[in-house]
Amino acid sequence: MRLPLYQVDAFADAVFAGNPAAVVPLEDWLPDATLQAIAAENNLAETAFLVRRGDGYDIRWFTPTVEVDLCGHATLASAFVIATMLEWGCPRIDFATREAGTLSVTRNGDLYTLDFPSRPPEPLAEPPAGLLDALGGPPPTALLKARDLVVVYDDEATVRGLTPDMSALARLEDFYAVIVTAPGSGGVDFVSRFFAPAQGIPEDPVTGSAHCTLIPYWARRLGKERLKARQVSARGGSLSCELAGDRVKIAGKAVLYMDGAIYI
């Protein structure tokens, strides 16, 4: 069996930046074990699988080790592939998901805007045992939790300077991943990093789903609905963000890195 494979750098305007995602269009779903094996072989933070259904697409996302409930950068990459490879110029793509409802992506030139659910975090009284030692930074100013644990610091330099113990983070329980965040500088409202070693992703370069939680937090804190964000991983990525009621809008660009095929 021959399957098309695209690798796209999402939240980037040039290759070797942003977050790489694999996109695999299918005629119909393969067994879950096969999807997971392909994602493990790709060894990227996420592989997105697409199946055309009527006017839209079903989408699923896999890390090298698990299926995930929501992924922003691989959804952006999927919309880019559809609009530039499968349905040239398509201005809007609707994706049906298993757990996150219908997600839409609109295209305006080379900018893609994701319409995702808002996941506001709630305050957390105490850090999980071992968390602060695993992160290795100074005491945070706030702790919150949604799907992910959010650790808030006073300044961008602290977030950039963290060197977490990934093995220790992977042993922590009761949350999917750890987001660290702080106010930004140079026209950026906030910065972040994202660690999910228990899910096979030590540090994700640019994480759309994390911003489903970061946008409502920073919108409330800063008193503004439109924000500029920067994920300050080694590759880095920029996101234009908006809080829209119980939804968030996350915009960015994407670039094709590879066009190939899988043989299984």
Buried (B, 14 or more C-beta within 10 A) or exposed (E): EEBBBBBBBBBBBEBEBBBBBBBBBBEEEBEEEBBBBBBBEBEBBBBBBBBBEEEBBBBBBBBBEBBBEBBBBBBBBBBBBBBBBBEEEBEBBBBBBEEBEEBBBBBEEEEBBBBBBBBBBEEBEEBBEBBBEBBEBEEBEBBBBBBBBBBBBEBBEBBEEBEBBBEBBBEBEEBBBBBBBBBBEEEBBBBBBBBBBBBBBBBBBBBBBBBBBBBBBBBEEEEEBEBBBBBBBEBBBBBBBBBBEEBBBBBBBBBBBEEEEBEE
